[in-house]
């Protein structure tokens, strides 16, 4: 399931419009992939988010509530806006923020939870392949 949406991303000149695709694959039921078009490099950046973490952020009652830890933080800005922050650690610590509409994210997650309801997640692993 793929949902293209328009959003904004932080950059050297402030917030800039950006094309994003949210992708949910039932074979990876805990994960939502976010592909962000990088206009400068002309390629897609892949962010990996936990489905439940996104849902938890959207269910928050208080503006400014932050969910997540370490390199991925999701903030309820207000009832219409969600901010996803990715922290890249290395020689320099870099924060990139994507700001998107909560309604679009909510409808996407409703479809994802309809495909694989909470408690029905399954991951099939080929143990023999993993041991090779």
N, C-alpha and C positions, 0 to 999 in steps of 0.2 A: 504494500500500500504506500503510495507516494502522494504527498501534498505540497505543491509549490506555493510559496507565500512570499510576500514582500516584507522586508524588515529593515532595520537600520543596524549598522555596525560601527563601533568606534574606530577611529583611524587617526592619522597624523593631523588631519584638519577638522576633527570632531566627528559628529555622527554623519554617516553617509548611507544612502539607500543601497540595499543589497538584495540579491535574489537568493532565496534559500529553498531547499527541498527537504522536507521531513520524510523519513522513510521508516516504515515498520515492517519487519519480516517475522511472521509467526514462528519460523524456525529458530529465531533468536528472541524469545518472548519477553525477556527482561530489558531489551535494548531499543532505544530510538536513535536512529542515525540522523544527523543534521549535516547536510551538504551545503556549504556556503561558497558562492561563486566569488573567486578572487579576481577582480578586474585587472589588478596590476600584473599578476602572474599568469592570468588566463587559464586557470585551472580550478578544480573544486577542492575545498578543504573539507575534511571529514571530522566532525565532532561526534563523540559517542556519549549518550546520556542514558541514565536509568529511567525506564518508563515510570516506575513508582515514585521516583524523586520529582519528576516533572509534575505528576498528579498531586503530590503532597504540596508542592509550591502553589499550585492553582487553587487548592482547597484552603489555603491560609486565609484567616479572617482579617489580619492586620497588615496594612501597608508597610513595606520595609522588611517583612519577614523573609529571612534567608534560609534556604535549605541546601543541603549538600556539604561537602567538605573537600579539602585538598585542592584539586585542580578544577573542579566544576561546582559553581555556585549558582543557584537559581533564586531570583528575588521577585517577590510580588511588589511591583512598583505601586500599582493601584488596581482597582477592579477591572481595568481595561488593558493593562500593560504588564508584561513579564520581561525580565532581563535575565539573560543567561551569560554568565561570566566564565571564561576559560582562562586559567592561569598556567602559563608555560614557564616551567622552571629550568634553569640552565645557567649559562654564563650571565644572562640577564633575566630578571623576572619580568614577564610581559603579561599584561591583562588585556584580553580582547572581550568586548561585550557586544552581545546581540540583543536588540530590543525588538520585541514583536507583540502583536495583539494577542491578548489572552483568549479571546473568543475562538480564534482560528486554532490555537494550540489545544484548547479544550475540546473542540469538535474532532480534531485529529486523534486525541487520546481516547475519546469515547469510542471511535471506530476501532482503535487498537485493542481496547478492553473488550469490545464485542467479538473481535476475532479470537482472542485468547483471554478469557475472564481470569481475574485474580484467583490463584489457587489451582488453576488448570495449566500452568506453565510446565512445559517438558522440554528438556534438552536431550537430544539423542547423540550419544558419543560412540564412536567406533573405538573401543578400548584397545583392540589389537593394533589399529592404526596408530593410536597414541603411544603405544609401547615400542613401536619400531624405531 
